[in-house]
């Protein structure tokens, strides 16, 4: 199913970031909830809020995993 750009914007989703759920009434299309929220701190640097504390080791492991995936 291809969603028009205006509908993706309305859902707050980029392509591939919608969830389709089949119900007895049809298909429910909803935006996938982001895992993190990126904001700008007072000093102008980006701040990522995950809703839980994240240690340095976890961040470095995620960076390494992303590099290996490329």
N, C-alpha and C positions, 0 to 999 in steps of 0.2 A: 504494500500500500504506500503510495506516495502522497505525502501531505504538502499542500501548498505552503509557500514561504510565509504568508500572512498567518496561517494557522500555527506553524511552528513558532513564530514570534509570539502569538497569543498564548501558547502553552509555555513559553519561556524555554524552548528547547532548540538545540541544534540538531541537524540530521543525525538519526541514530540514538537520540536521547529521549525517546518516547516509549512508553510501555503500553502494550495492547493486552487487554484482558477480556476474554470471552465470557459473557454472562448469558443467562437465559433470555435476556431482552435484546442481545446483540453484542457489539464490541465496544468496550470502554477504552478510549484513548486518553492517557494522562502523561504529564511530564514526569520524568524520572527525577526524584529528589536528589540534589547534589550531595556528595559526601562531605564536601568542605565549602566554606564560604570565604572568599577572598575579599579583604577590605584594605583600606589604606590607613596606616598609622599616622599619628601626628607629625612624625618626621618624614612622611612621604613614602616610606618603604611599605611594600605589601605585607599583609599579615594574613595567614591562613588559619581559620578557626575550624577545628574538626569536631568540636563538642566533647573532646576528651583530651587529656594530656598526652603528648607524643614526645618520646625521648629522641635524643640525637642519633642513637643507634638505629632506631626505626626509620628515621629520615634518610640516613646514609644507605640503609639496606634498600629502601624504595628507589633511590637514585641509581644504585648499582643494578637493580633489577630492570629498570627502564633502559639503562645503557646496554645491558645484555640483550634486551628485546629488539634493539635496533640492529 
